[in-house]
Amino acid sequence: MATKQIILAIFESEAAADSAAEALKIWDTEHELVTLKSVGVLALDSDGKLKTDKVGRRSTGKGAGIGMVLAMATPIGLAAGLVGGAVLGALHHKGLGLSNEDRERIGKELSGGKAAVGVLVDPINTEAVSSMLAGLGGTPEAHDVDDAALAEVDEAAAATPVG
């Protein structure tokens, strides 16, 4: 049973995604009814790999580093430098509610110079967070997170140096 969702919002540039992530964090502290689990930015470096400074380990309180969660939203090749290929490959098979087609599409968008903000939320907050990200210029999409996969990400995040 999925008890969390990951919202990915694609932005036209890394700067726009960075600004949106910061605005979302401020909004979260000012909004009493919404509690974000974690926020990260997906952007590629000049070698076409995920930028580790954007998706480094950030605790969700109980759990997964947002970097590992976001890495699972991309094709394996984009995230290979972020975490061990074997760890990431095993986690990709568990999935976070994203199909291979979703991952490939997201990877193509990132390769085209765009960036994404990823947010792990309770489903009750999906609409509010998606609306906020859309208002900041993003194109959001929500995916259910498989609890078993999230537990494995938690375990892998604890054992794997990230960022």
Helices and strands as residue ranges (DSSP letters): E 4-11, H 14-30, E 38-42, H 66-71, H 76-79, H 85-94, H 100-111, E 115-121, G 123-125, H 126-135, E 139-145, H 147-159
